[in-house]
Amino acid sequence: MEWQLQQAKMKFSELVKLAAAEGPQTVTVHGKAAAVVLSADAYAALVSKKRSFTEFLLSGPPWPDDVLDAIDDRPRDVARDLDF
């Protein structure tokens, strides 16, 4: 449900109860979404889904074969000569 800011201020208790019972409630300012009110449970579920950077990378689409070939064909030495 969408709430205009003034309406949300006047009926904040109702807004919070609806967020808990029916799900996220959007608050608008000048007709544009400005905030979303969530229940504490919905917020906890949202923030608990954090993934590591490695998990994020591995969850994407498979890499093209040419990229994998380039990775496999790279030099294995890690050192390089530096001139000081």
PDB file with SEQRES, HELIX, SHEET and CRYST1 records, atoms N, CA, C and O in Angstrom:
SEQRES   1 A   84  MET GLU TRP GLN LEU GLN GLN ALA LYS MET LYS PHE SER          
SEQRES   2 A   84  GLU LEU VAL LYS LEU ALA ALA ALA GLU GLY PRO GLN THR          
SEQRES   3 A   84  VAL THR VAL HIS GLY LYS ALA ALA ALA VAL VAL LEU SER          
SEQRES   4 A   84  ALA ASP ALA TYR ALA ALA LEU VAL SER LYS LYS ARG SER          
SEQRES   5 A   84  PHE THR GLU PHE LEU LEU SER GLY PRO PRO TRP PRO ASP          
SEQRES   6 A   84  ASP VAL LEU ASP ALA ILE ASP ASP ARG PRO ARG ASP VAL          
SEQRES   7 A   84  ALA ARG ASP LEU ASP PHE                                      
HELIX    1 AA1 LEU A    5  MET A   10  1                                   6    
HELIX    2 AA2 PHE A   12  GLU A   22  1                                  11    
HELIX    3 AA3 ALA A   40  VAL A   47  1                                   8    
HELIX    4 AA4 PHE A   53  LEU A   58  1                                   6    
HELIX    5 AA5 ASP A   65  ASP A   72  1                                   8    
SHEET    1 AA1 3 GLU A   2  GLN A   4  0                                        
SHEET    2 AA1 3 GLN A  25  VAL A  29  1                                        
SHEET    3 AA1 3 LYS A  32  VAL A  37 -1                                        
CRYST1    1.000    1.000    1.000  90.00  90.00  90.00 P 1           1          
ATOM      1  N   MET A   1       0.838  -1.174   0.000  1.00  0.00           N  
ATOM      2  CA  MET A   1       0.000   0.000   0.000  1.00  0.00           C  
ATOM      3  C   MET A   1       0.885   1.241   0.000  1.00  0.00           C  
ATOM      4  O   MET A   1       1.975   1.223   0.573  1.00  0.00           O  
ATOM      5  N   GLU A   2       0.437   2.296  -0.624  1.00  0.00           N  
ATOM      6  CA  GLU A   2       1.162   3.557  -0.642  1.00  0.00           C  
ATOM      7  C   GLU A   2       0.510   4.560   0.297  1.00  0.00           C  
ATOM      8  O   GLU A   2      -0.713   4.673   0.369  1.00  0.00           O  
ATOM      9  N   TRP A   3       1.349   5.272   1.002  1.00  0.00           N  
ATOM     10  CA  TRP A   3       0.913   6.304   1.926  1.00  0.00           C  
ATOM     11  C   TRP A   3       1.583   7.617   1.550  1.00  0.00           C  
ATOM     12  O   TRP A   3       2.788   7.647   1.300  1.00  0.00           O  
ATOM     13  N   GLN A   4       0.814   8.704   1.506  1.00  0.00           N  
ATOM     14  CA  GLN A   4       1.436  10.012   1.374  1.00  0.00           C  
ATOM     15  C   GLN A   4       2.081  10.339   2.721  1.00  0.00           C  
ATOM     16  O   GLN A   4       1.590   9.904   3.762  1.00  0.00           O  
ATOM     17  N   LEU A   5       3.157  11.090   2.708  1.00  0.00           N  
ATOM     18  CA  LEU A   5       3.900  11.369   3.931  1.00  0.00           C  
ATOM     19  C   LEU A   5       3.010  11.940   5.028  1.00  0.00           C  
ATOM     20  O   LEU A   5       3.078  11.491   6.173  1.00  0.00           O  
ATOM     21  N   GLN A   6       2.189  12.908   4.701  1.00  0.00           N  
ATOM     22  CA  GLN A   6       1.314  13.527   5.706  1.00  0.00           C  
ATOM     23  C   GLN A   6       0.380  12.483   6.320  1.00  0.00           C  
ATOM     24  O   GLN A   6       0.173  12.468   7.534  1.00  0.00           O  
ATOM     25  N   GLN A   7      -0.176  11.619   5.487  1.00  0.00           N  
ATOM     26  CA  GLN A   7      -1.071  10.555   5.954  1.00  0.00           C  
ATOM     27  C   GLN A   7      -0.299   9.572   6.837  1.00  0.00           C  
ATOM     28  O   GLN A   7      -0.815   9.118   7.858  1.00  0.00           O  
ATOM     29  N   ALA A   8       0.924   9.246   6.447  1.00  0.00           N  
ATOM     30  CA  ALA A   8       1.750   8.311   7.218  1.00  0.00           C  
ATOM     31  C   ALA A   8       2.066   8.884   8.596  1.00  0.00           C  
ATOM     32  O   ALA A   8       2.086   8.155   9.587  1.00  0.00           O  
ATOM     33  N   LYS A   9       2.311  10.187   8.654  1.00  0.00           N  
ATOM     34  CA  LYS A   9       2.584  10.826   9.952  1.00  0.00           C  
ATOM     35  C   LYS A   9       1.369  10.763  10.864  1.00  0.00           C  
ATOM     36  O   LYS A   9       1.485  10.456  12.050  1.00  0.00           O  
ATOM     37  N   MET A  10       0.205  11.054  10.299  1.00  0.00           N  
ATOM     38  CA  MET A  10      -1.012  11.096  11.112  1.00  0.00           C  
ATOM     39  C   MET A  10      -1.438   9.710  11.582  1.00  0.00           C  
ATOM     40  O   MET A  10      -2.025   9.569  12.655  1.00  0.00           O  
ATOM     41  N   LYS A  11      -1.144   8.684  10.781  1.00  0.00           N  
ATOM     42  CA  LYS A  11      -1.612   7.333  11.107  1.00  0.00           C  
ATOM     43  C   LYS A  11      -0.436   6.366  11.251  1.00  0.00           C  
ATOM     44  O   LYS A  11      -0.475   5.239  10.758  1.00  0.00           O  
ATOM     45  N   PHE A  12       0.596   6.825  11.928  1.00  0.00           N  
ATOM     46  CA  PHE A  12       1.814   6.017  12.028  1.00  0.00           C  
ATOM     47  C   PHE A  12       1.561   4.657  12.677  1.00  0.00           C  
ATOM     48  O   PHE A  12       2.094   3.647  12.216  1.00  0.00           O  
ATOM     49  N   SER A  13       0.764   4.617  13.730  1.00  0.00           N  
ATOM     50  CA  SER A  13       0.461   3.335  14.398  1.00  0.00           C  
ATOM     51  C   SER A  13      -0.170   2.350  13.419  1.00  0.00           C  
ATOM     52  O   SER A  13       0.198   1.176  13.378  1.00  0.00           O  
ATOM     53  N   GLU A  14      -1.122   2.841  12.634  1.00  0.00           N  
ATOM     54  CA  GLU A  14      -1.775   1.978  11.644  1.00  0.00           C  
ATOM     55  C   GLU A  14      -0.775   1.522  10.587  1.00  0.00           C  
ATOM     56  O   GLU A  14      -0.794   0.367  10.160  1.00  0.00           O  
ATOM     57  N   LEU A  15       0.095   2.435  10.169  1.00  0.00           N  
ATOM     58  CA  LEU A  15       1.125   2.112   9.182  1.00  0.00           C  
ATOM     59  C   LEU A  15       2.008   0.972   9.674  1.00  0.00           C  
ATOM     60  O   LEU A  15       2.288   0.032   8.930  1.00  0.00           O  
ATOM     61  N   VAL A  16       2.443   1.056  10.920  1.00  0.00           N  
ATOM     62  CA  VAL A  16       3.309   0.020  11.497  1.00  0.00           C  
ATOM     63  C   VAL A  16       2.564  -1.306  11.608  1.00  0.00           C  
ATOM     64  O   VAL A  16       3.122  -2.357  11.292  1.00  0.00           O  
ATOM     65  N   LYS A  17       1.317  -1.267  12.051  1.00  0.00           N  
ATOM     66  CA  LYS A  17       0.533  -2.503  12.168  1.00  0.00           C  
ATOM     67  C   LYS A  17       0.325  -3.167  10.809  1.00  0.00           C  
ATOM     68  O   LYS A  17       0.413  -4.389  10.695  1.00  0.00           O  
ATOM     69  N   LEU A  18       0.049  -2.366   9.782  1.00  0.00           N  
ATOM     70  CA  LEU A  18      -0.131  -2.927   8.442  1.00  0.00           C  
ATOM     71  C   LEU A  18       1.172  -3.501   7.892  1.00  0.00           C  
ATOM     72  O   LEU A  18       1.160  -4.516   7.196  1.00  0.00           O  
ATOM     73  N   ALA A  19       2.284  -2.861   8.199  1.00  0.00           N  
ATOM     74  CA  ALA A  19       3.573  -3.390   7.754  1.00  0.00           C  
ATOM     75  C   ALA A  19       3.805  -4.770   8.357  1.00  0.00           C  
ATOM     76  O   ALA A  19       4.335  -5.659   7.691  1.00  0.00           O  
ATOM     77  N   ALA A  20       3.413  -4.950   9.610  1.00  0.00           N  
ATOM     78  CA  ALA A  20       3.580  -6.251  10.264  1.00  0.00           C  
ATOM     79  C   ALA A  20       2.590  -7.280   9.728  1.00  0.00           C  
ATOM     80  O   ALA A  20       2.938  -8.449   9.562  1.00  0.00           O  
ATOM     81  N   ALA A  21       1.358  -6.853   9.457  1.00  0.00           N  
ATOM     82  CA  ALA A  21       0.315  -7.793   9.055  1.00  0.00           C  
ATOM     83  C   ALA A  21       0.291  -8.081   7.556  1.00  0.00           C  
ATOM     84  O   ALA A  21       0.053  -9.218   7.149  1.00  0.00           O  
ATOM     85  N   GLU A  22       0.535  -7.061   6.730  1.00  0.00           N  
ATOM     86  CA  GLU A  22       0.346  -7.213   5.285  1.00  0.00           C  
ATOM     87  C   GLU A  22       1.622  -7.091   4.461  1.00  0.00           C  
ATOM     88  O   GLU A  22       1.624  -7.410   3.272  1.00  0.00           O  
ATOM     89  N   GLY A  23       2.692  -6.639   5.073  1.00  0.00           N  
ATOM     90  CA  GLY A  23       3.937  -6.502   4.336  1.00  0.00           C  
ATOM     91  C   GLY A  23       4.362  -5.053   4.184  1.00  0.00           C  
ATOM     92  O   GLY A  23       3.742  -4.156   4.756  1.00  0.00           O  
ATOM     93  N   PRO A  24       5.405  -4.824   3.422  1.00  0.00           N  
ATOM     94  CA  PRO A  24       5.992  -3.492   3.286  1.00  0.00           C  
ATOM     95  C   PRO A  24       4.982  -2.429   2.848  1.00  0.00           C  
ATOM     96  O   PRO A  24       4.115  -2.673   2.008  1.00  0.00           O  
ATOM     97  N   GLN A  25       5.122  -1.243   3.443  1.00  0.00           N  
ATOM     98  CA  GLN A  25       4.271  -0.103   3.146  1.00  0.00           C  
ATOM     99  C   GLN A  25       5.149   1.012   2.579  1.00  0.00           C  
ATOM    100  O   GLN A  25       6.162   1.361   3.186  1.00  0.00           O  
ATOM    101  N   THR A  26       4.786   1.566   1.445  1.00  0.00           N  
ATOM    102  CA  THR A  26       5.565   2.611   0.794  1.00  0.00           C  
ATOM    103  C   THR A  26       5.049   3.984   1.198  1.00  0.00           C  
ATOM    104  O   THR A  26       3.843   4.232   1.205  1.00  0.00           O  
ATOM    105  N   VAL A  27       5.980   4.873   1.533  1.00  0.00           N  
ATOM    106  CA  VAL A  27       5.637   6.253   1.864  1.00  0.00           C  
ATOM    107  C   VAL A  27       6.127   7.131   0.718  1.00  0.00           C  
ATOM    108  O   VAL A  27       7.284   7.043   0.307  1.00  0.00           O  
ATOM    109  N   THR A  28       5.234   7.979   0.206  1.00  0.00           N  
ATOM    110  CA  THR A  28       5.588   8.824  -0.937  1.00  0.00           C  
ATOM    111  C   THR A  28       5.681  10.286  -0.527  1.00  0.00           C  
ATOM    112  O   THR A  28       5.021  10.737   0.410  1.00  0.00           O  
ATOM    113  N   VAL A  29       6.521  11.013  -1.258  1.00  0.00           N  
ATOM    114  CA  VAL A  29       6.633  12.459  -1.113  1.00  0.00           C  
ATOM    115  C   VAL A  29       6.496  13.046  -2.509  1.00  0.00           C  
ATOM    116  O   VAL A  29       7.273  12.725  -3.408  1.00  0.00           O  
ATOM    117  N   HIS A  30       5.516  13.897  -2.680  1.00  0.00           N  
ATOM    118  CA  HIS A  30       5.221  14.491  -3.989  1.00  0.00           C  
ATOM    119  C   HIS A  30       5.026  13.411  -5.064  1.00  0.00           C  
ATOM    120  O   HIS A  30       5.451  13.572  -6.207  1.00  0.00           O  
ATOM    121  N   GLY A  31       4.380  12.320  -4.676  1.00  0.00           N  
ATOM    122  CA  GLY A  31       4.048  11.259  -5.620  1.00  0.00           C  
ATOM    123  C   GLY A  31       5.163  10.277  -5.929  1.00  0.00           C  
ATOM    124  O   GLY A  31       4.960   9.342  -6.704  1.00  0.00           O  
ATOM    125  N   LYS A  32       6.331  10.467  -5.344  1.00  0.00           N  
ATOM    126  CA  LYS A  32       7.461   9.559  -5.595  1.00  0.00           C  
ATOM    127  C   LYS A  32       7.790   8.781  -4.334  1.00  0.00           C  
ATOM    128  O   LYS A  32       7.762   9.332  -3.234  1.00  0.00           O  
ATOM    129  N   ALA A  33       8.102   7.499  -4.493  1.00  0.00           N  
ATOM    130  CA  ALA A  33       8.458   6.661  -3.344  1.00  0.00           C  
ATOM    131  C   ALA A  33       9.655   7.260  -2.624  1.00  0.00           C  
ATOM    132  O   ALA A  33      10.675   7.560  -3.244  1.00  0.00           O  
ATOM    133  N   ALA A  34       9.526   7.435  -1.301  1.00  0.00           N  
ATOM    134  CA  ALA A  34      10.601   8.029  -0.507  1.00  0.00           C  
ATOM    135  C   ALA A  34      11.112   7.078   0.561  1.00  0.00           C  
ATOM    136  O   ALA A  34      12.276   7.158   0.952  1.00  0.00           O  
ATOM    137  N   ALA A  35      10.264   6.183   1.035  1.00  0.00           N  
ATOM    138  CA  ALA A  35      10.654   5.261   2.103  1.00  0.00           C  
ATOM    139  C   ALA A  35       9.738   4.050   2.075  1.00  0.00           C  
ATOM    140  O   ALA A  35       8.647   4.074   1.506  1.00  0.00           O  
ATOM    141  N   VAL A  36      10.220   2.992   2.708  1.00  0.00           N  
ATOM    142  CA  VAL A  36       9.423   1.782   2.853  1.00  0.00           C  
ATOM    143  C   VAL A  36       9.470   1.374   4.317  1.00  0.00           C  
ATOM    144  O   VAL A  36      10.546   1.307   4.911  1.00  0.00           O  
ATOM    145  N   VAL A  37       8.314   1.102   4.898  1.00  0.00           N  
ATOM    146  CA  VAL A  37       8.228   0.652   6.282  1.00  0.00           C  
ATOM    147  C   VAL A  37       8.066  -0.865   6.260  1.00  0.00           C  
ATOM    148  O   VAL A  37       7.144  -1.399   5.643  1.00  0.00           O  
ATOM    149  N   LEU A  38       8.987  -1.549   6.952  1.00  0.00           N  
ATOM    150  CA  LEU A  38       8.978  -3.014   7.023  1.00  0.00           C  
ATOM    151  C   LEU A  38       8.747  -3.457   8.454  1.00  0.00           C  
ATOM    152  O   LEU A  38       9.039  -2.719   9.394  1.00  0.00           O  
ATOM    153  N   SER A  39       8.225  -4.659   8.618  1.00  0.00           N  
ATOM    154  CA  SER A  39       8.167  -5.240   9.950  1.00  0.00           C  
ATOM    155  C   SER A  39       9.588  -5.611  10.374  1.00  0.00           C  
ATOM    156  O   SER A  39      10.472  -5.760   9.530  1.00  0.00           O  
ATOM    157  N   ALA A  40       9.802  -5.757  11.659  1.00  0.00           N  
ATOM    158  CA  ALA A  40      11.118  -6.136  12.162  1.00  0.00           C  
ATOM    159  C   ALA A  40      11.535  -7.506  11.615  1.00  0.00           C  
ATOM    160  O   ALA A  40      12.710  -7.722  11.316  1.00  0.00           O  
ATOM    161  N   ASP A  41      10.584  -8.421  11.486  1.00  0.00           N  
ATOM    162  CA  ASP A  41      10.889  -9.749  10.945  1.00  0.00           C  
ATOM    163  C   ASP A  41      11.313  -9.678   9.484  1.00  0.00           C  
ATOM    164  O   ASP A  41      12.257 -10.354   9.074  1.00  0.00           O  
ATOM    165  N   ALA A  42      10.617  -8.860   8.698  1.00  0.00           N  
ATOM    166  CA  ALA A  42      10.961  -8.720   7.281  1.00  0.00           C  
ATOM    167  C   ALA A  42      12.346  -8.094   7.130  1.00  0.00           C  
ATOM    168  O   ALA A  42      13.126  -8.492   6.265  1.00  0.00           O  
ATOM    169  N   TYR A  43      12.642  -7.112   7.980  1.00  0.00           N  
ATOM    170  CA  TYR A  43      13.960  -6.478   7.917  1.00  0.00           C  
ATOM    171  C   TYR A  43      15.057  -7.470   8.293  1.00  0.00           C  
ATOM    172  O   TYR A  43      16.094  -7.533   7.632  1.00  0.00           O  
ATOM    173  N   ALA A  44      14.830  -8.239   9.350  1.00  0.00           N  
ATOM    174  CA  ALA A  44      15.829  -9.225   9.790  1.00  0.00           C  
ATOM    175  C   ALA A  44      16.087 -10.252   8.685  1.00  0.00           C  
ATOM    176  O   ALA A  44      17.232 -10.637   8.447  1.00  0.00           O  
ATOM    177  N   ALA A  45      15.032 -10.691   8.018  1.00  0.00           N  
ATOM    178  CA  ALA A  45      15.197 -11.647   6.916  1.00  0.00           C  
ATOM    179  C   ALA A  45      15.980 -11.026   5.770  1.00  0.00           C  
ATOM    180  O   ALA A  45      16.778 -11.701   5.119  1.00  0.00           O  
ATOM    181  N   LEU A  46      15.756  -9.763   5.528  1.00  0.00           N  
ATOM    182  CA  LEU A  46      16.435  -9.071   4.436  1.00  0.00           C  
ATOM    183  C   LEU A  46      17.928  -8.936   4.701  1.00  0.00           C  
ATOM    184  O   LEU A  46      18.741  -9.206   3.817  1.00  0.00           O  
ATOM    185  N   VAL A  47      18.292  -8.526   5.895  1.00  0.00           N  
ATOM    186  CA  VAL A  47      19.717  -8.305   6.179  1.00  0.00           C  
ATOM    187  C   VAL A  47      20.469  -9.595   6.479  1.00  0.00           C  
ATOM    188  O   VAL A  47      21.698  -9.609   6.422  1.00  0.00           O  
ATOM    189  N   SER A  48      19.778 -10.661   6.791  1.00  0.00           N  
ATOM    190  CA  SER A  48      20.466 -11.923   7.084  1.00  0.00           C  
ATOM    191  C   SER A  48      20.912 -12.640   5.817  1.00  0.00           C  
ATOM    192  O   SER A  48      21.623 -13.642   5.898  1.00  0.00           O  
ATOM    193  N   LYS A  49      20.514 -12.154   4.660  1.00  0.00           N  
ATOM    194  CA  LYS A  49      20.848 -12.805   3.400  1.00  0.00           C  
ATOM    195  C   LYS A  49      22.165 -12.294   2.821  1.00  0.00           C  
ATOM    196  O   LYS A  49      22.409 -12.445   1.624  1.00  0.00           O  
ATOM    197  N   LYS A  50      23.013 -11.695   3.647  1.00  0.00           N  
ATOM    198  CA  LYS A  50      24.289 -11.191   3.147  1.00  0.00           C  
ATOM    199  C   LYS A  50      25.159 -12.352   2.702  1.00  0.00           C  
ATOM    200  O   LYS A  50      25.233 -13.388   3.363  1.00  0.00           O  
ATOM    201  N   ARG A  51      25.813 -12.158   1.574  1.00  0.00           N  
ATOM    202  CA  ARG A  51      26.702 -13.188   1.039  1.00  0.00           C  
ATOM    203  C   ARG A  51      28.113 -12.631   0.977  1.00  0.00           C  
ATOM    204  O   ARG A  51      28.321 -11.419   0.911  1.00  0.00           O  
ATOM    205  N   SER A  52      29.057 -13.522   0.999  1.00  0.00           N  
ATOM    206  CA  SER A  52      30.436 -13.093   0.821  1.00  0.00           C  
ATOM    207  C   SER A  52      30.638 -12.685  -0.638  1.00  0.00           C  
ATOM    208  O   SER A  52      29.824 -13.009  -1.502  1.00  0.00           O  
ATOM    209  N   PHE A  53      31.722 -11.977  -0.898  1.00  0.00           N  
ATOM    210  CA  PHE A  53      32.015 -11.557  -2.262  1.00  0.00           C  
ATOM    211  C   PHE A  53      32.208 -12.777  -3.160  1.00  0.00           C  
ATOM    212  O   PHE A  53      31.783 -12.772  -4.315  1.00  0.00           O  
ATOM    213  N   THR A  54      32.842 -13.812  -2.637  1.00  0.00           N  
ATOM    214  CA  THR A  54      33.054 -15.036  -3.407  1.00  0.00           C  
ATOM    215  C   THR A  54      31.714 -15.679  -3.771  1.00  0.00           C  
ATOM    216  O   THR A  54      31.512 -16.093  -4.913  1.00  0.00           O  
ATOM    217  N   GLU A  55      30.799 -15.760  -2.799  1.00  0.00           N  
ATOM    218  CA  GLU A  55      29.477 -16.325  -3.077  1.00  0.00           C  
ATOM    219  C   GLU A  55      28.737 -15.501  -4.124  1.00  0.00           C  
ATOM    220  O   GLU A  55      28.047 -16.048  -4.985  1.00  0.00           O  
ATOM    221  N   PHE A  56      28.886 -14.180  -4.042  1.00  0.00           N  
ATOM    222  CA  PHE A  56      28.258 -13.309  -5.034  1.00  0.00           C  
ATOM    223  C   PHE A  56      28.785 -13.607  -6.435  1.00  0.00           C  
ATOM    224  O   PHE A  56      28.007 -13.746  -7.379  1.00  0.00           O  
ATOM    225  N   LEU A  57      30.100 -13.706  -6.567  1.00  0.00           N  
ATOM    226  CA  LEU A  57      30.692 -13.978  -7.884  1.00  0.00           C  
ATOM    227  C   LEU A  57      30.271 -15.342  -8.425  1.00  0.00           C  
ATOM    228  O   LEU A  57      29.977 -15.487  -9.612  1.00  0.00           O  
ATOM    229  N   LEU A  58      30.246 -16.333  -7.547  1.00  0.00           N  
ATOM    230  CA  LEU A  58      29.909 -17.685  -7.991  1.00  0.00           C  
ATOM    231  C   LEU A  58      28.424 -17.870  -8.266  1.00  0.00           C  
ATOM    232  O   LEU A  58      28.038 -18.838  -8.921  1.00  0.00           O  
ATOM    233  N   SER A  59      27.584 -16.964  -7.781  1.00  0.00           N  
ATOM    234  CA  SER A  59      26.144 -17.110  -7.983  1.00  0.00           C  
ATOM    235  C   SER A  59      25.678 -16.574  -9.334  1.00  0.00           C  
ATOM    236  O   SER A  59      24.524 -16.772  -9.713  1.00  0.00           O  
ATOM    237  N   GLY A  60      26.551 -15.910 -10.051  1.00  0.00           N  
ATOM    238  CA  GLY A  60      26.177 -15.322 -11.330  1.00  0.00           C  
ATOM    239  C   GLY A  60      26.160 -16.346 -12.449  1.00  0.00           C  
ATOM    240  O   GLY A  60      26.339 -17.541 -12.213  1.00  0.00           O  
ATOM    241  N   PRO A  61      25.946 -15.876 -13.660  1.00  0.00           N  
ATOM    242  CA  PRO A  61      25.930 -16.785 -14.808  1.00  0.00           C  
ATOM    243  C   PRO A  61      27.312 -17.380 -15.047  1.00  0.00           C  
ATOM    244  O   PRO A  61      28.315 -16.797 -14.637  1.00  0.00           O  
ATOM    245  N   PRO A  62      27.374 -18.526 -15.702  1.00  0.00           N  
ATOM    246  CA  PRO A  62      28.677 -19.148 -15.977  1.00  0.00           C  
ATOM    247  C   PRO A  62      29.534 -18.239 -16.851  1.00  0.00           C  
ATOM    248  O   PRO A  62      29.024 -17.510 -17.701  1.00  0.00           O  
ATOM    249  N   TRP A  63      30.828 -18.296 -16.630  1.00  0.00           N  
ATOM    250  CA  TRP A  63      31.744 -17.496 -17.431  1.00  0.00           C  
ATOM    251  C   TRP A  63      31.900 -18.126 -18.808  1.00  0.00           C  
ATOM    252  O   TRP A  63      31.860 -19.350 -18.938  1.00  0.00           O  
ATOM    253  N   PRO A  64      32.079 -17.301 -19.838  1.00  0.00           N  
ATOM    254  CA  PRO A  64      32.280 -17.838 -21.191  1.00  0.00           C  
ATOM    255  C   PRO A  64      33.571 -18.652 -21.269  1.00  0.00           C  
ATOM    256  O   PRO A  64      34.519 -18.408 -20.522  1.00  0.00           O  
ATOM    257  N   ASP A  65      33.591 -19.609 -22.171  1.00  0.00           N  
ATOM    258  CA  ASP A  65      34.756 -20.489 -22.322  1.00  0.00           C  
ATOM    259  C   ASP A  65      36.027 -19.724 -22.634  1.00  0.00           C  
ATOM    260  O   ASP A  65      37.095 -20.097 -22.150  1.00  0.00           O  
ATOM    261  N   ASP A  66      35.946 -18.652 -23.437  1.00  0.00           N  
ATOM    262  CA  ASP A  66      37.160 -17.916 -23.781  1.00  0.00           C  
ATOM    263  C   ASP A  66      37.775 -17.240 -22.552  1.00  0.00           C  
ATOM    264  O   ASP A  66      38.996 -17.113 -22.463  1.00  0.00           O  
ATOM    265  N   VAL A  67      36.950 -16.812 -21.618  1.00  0.00           N  
ATOM    266  CA  VAL A  67      37.472 -16.225 -20.377  1.00  0.00           C  
ATOM    267  C   VAL A  67      38.141 -17.304 -19.539  1.00  0.00           C  
ATOM    268  O   VAL A  67      39.224 -17.088 -18.996  1.00  0.00           O  
ATOM    269  N   LEU A  68      37.508 -18.452 -19.432  1.00  0.00           N  
ATOM    270  CA  LEU A  68      38.106 -19.548 -18.666  1.00  0.00           C  
ATOM    271  C   LEU A  68      39.412 -20.011 -19.301  1.00  0.00           C  
ATOM    272  O   LEU A  68      40.368 -20.327 -18.593  1.00  0.00           O  
ATOM    273  N   ASP A  69      39.460 -20.053 -20.621  1.00  0.00           N  
ATOM    274  CA  ASP A  69      40.701 -20.423 -21.304  1.00  0.00           C  
ATOM    275  C   ASP A  69      41.800 -19.410 -21.023  1.00  0.00           C  
ATOM    276  O   ASP A  69      42.950 -19.789 -20.802  1.00  0.00           O  
ATOM    277  N   ALA A  70      41.460 -18.138 -21.030  1.00  0.00           N  
ATOM    278  CA  ALA A  70      42.458 -17.100 -20.747  1.00  0.00           C  
ATOM    279  C   ALA A  70      42.984 -17.226 -19.324  1.00  0.00           C  
ATOM    280  O   ALA A  70      44.173 -17.017 -19.086  1.00  0.00           O  
ATOM    281  N   ILE A  71      42.126 -17.560 -18.389  1.00  0.00           N  
ATOM    282  CA  ILE A  71      42.564 -17.753 -17.007  1.00  0.00           C  
ATOM    283  C   ILE A  71      43.473 -18.970 -16.916  1.00  0.00           C  
ATOM    284  O   ILE A  71      44.509 -18.918 -16.252  1.00  0.00           O  
ATOM    285  N   ASP A  72      43.104 -20.057 -17.570  1.00  0.00           N  
ATOM    286  CA  ASP A  72      43.917 -21.275 -17.531  1.00  0.00           C  
ATOM    287  C   ASP A  72      45.259 -21.105 -18.221  1.00  0.00           C  
ATOM    288  O   ASP A  72      46.232 -21.753 -17.836  1.00  0.00           O  
ATOM    289  N   ASP A  73      45.334 -20.246 -19.235  1.00  0.00           N  
ATOM    290  CA  ASP A  73      46.559 -20.068 -20.010  1.00  0.00           C  
ATOM    291  C   ASP A  73      47.505 -19.020 -19.425  1.00  0.00           C  
ATOM    292  O   ASP A  73      48.595 -18.819 -19.961  1.00  0.00           O  
ATOM    293  N   ARG A  74      47.129 -18.370 -18.373  1.00  0.00           N  
ATOM    294  CA  ARG A  74      47.979 -17.320 -17.812  1.00  0.00           C  
ATOM    295  C   ARG A  74      49.236 -17.925 -17.184  1.00  0.00           C  
ATOM    296  O   ARG A  74      49.229 -19.085 -16.773  1.00  0.00           O  
ATOM    297  N   PRO A  75      50.306 -17.146 -17.111  1.00  0.00           N  
ATOM    298  CA  PRO A  75      51.534 -17.646 -16.478  1.00  0.00           C  
ATOM    299  C   PRO A  75      51.286 -17.954 -15.001  1.00  0.00           C  
ATOM    300  O   PRO A  75      50.546 -17.242 -14.323  1.00  0.00           O  
ATOM    301  N   ARG A  76      51.907 -19.006 -14.525  1.00  0.00           N  
ATOM    302  CA  ARG A  76      51.695 -19.435 -13.138  1.00  0.00           C  
ATOM    303  C   ARG A  76      52.664 -18.783 -12.162  1.00  0.00           C  
ATOM    304  O   ARG A  76      52.431 -18.825 -10.954  1.00  0.00           O  
ATOM    305  N   ASP A  77      53.754 -18.175 -12.656  1.00  0.00           N  
ATOM    306  CA  ASP A  77      54.696 -17.556 -11.728  1.00  0.00           C  
ATOM    307  C   ASP A  77      54.093 -16.260 -11.187  1.00  0.00           C  
ATOM    308  O   ASP A  77      53.381 -15.544 -11.891  1.00  0.00           O  
ATOM    309  N   VAL A  78      54.387 -15.987  -9.957  1.00  0.00           N  
ATOM    310  CA  VAL A  78      53.799 -14.823  -9.323  1.00  0.00           C  
ATOM    311  C   VAL A  78      54.832 -13.705  -9.142  1.00  0.00           C  
ATOM    312  O   VAL A  78      54.473 -12.564  -8.851  1.00  0.00           O  
ATOM    313  N   ALA A  79      56.094 -14.034  -9.313  1.00  0.00           N  
ATOM    314  CA  ALA A  79      57.135 -13.031  -9.101  1.00  0.00           C  
ATOM    315  C   ALA A  79      57.474 -12.352 -10.431  1.00  0.00           C  
ATOM    316  O   ALA A  79      57.258 -12.899 -11.513  1.00  0.00           O  
ATOM    317  N   ARG A  80      58.002 -11.165 -10.304  1.00  0.00           N  
ATOM    318  CA  ARG A  80      58.496 -10.460 -11.475  1.00  0.00           C  
ATOM    319  C   ARG A  80      59.755  -9.703 -11.081  1.00  0.00           C  
ATOM    320  O   ARG A  80      59.941  -9.346  -9.917  1.00  0.00           O  
ATOM    321  N   ASP A  81      60.597  -9.466 -12.040  1.00  0.00           N  
ATOM    322  CA  ASP A  81      61.833  -8.735 -11.788  1.00  0.00           C  
ATOM    323  C   ASP A  81      61.543  -7.245 -11.756  1.00  0.00           C  
ATOM    324  O   ASP A  81      60.868  -6.708 -12.634  1.00  0.00           O  
ATOM    325  N   LEU A  82      62.061  -6.594 -10.740  1.00  0.00           N  
ATOM    326  CA  LEU A  82      61.881  -5.156 -10.604  1.00  0.00           C  
ATOM    327  C   LEU A  82      63.235  -4.468 -10.620  1.00  0.00           C  
ATOM    328  O   LEU A  82      64.192  -4.954 -10.018  1.00  0.00           O  
ATOM    329  N   ASP A  83      63.313  -3.361 -11.296  1.00  0.00           N  
ATOM    330  CA  ASP A  83      64.532  -2.559 -11.300  1.00  0.00           C  
ATOM    331  C   ASP A  83      64.359  -1.435 -10.285  1.00  0.00           C  
ATOM    332  O   ASP A  83      63.423  -0.638 -10.360  1.00  0.00           O  
ATOM    333  N   PHE A  84      65.299  -1.396  -9.328  1.00  0.00           N  
ATOM    334  CA  PHE A  84      65.242  -0.322  -8.321  1.00  0.00           C  
ATOM    335  C   PHE A  84      66.244   0.741  -8.614  1.00  0.00           C  
ATOM    336  O   PHE A  84      66.339   1.720  -7.874  1.00  0.00           O  
TER     337      PHE A  84                                                      
END                                                                             
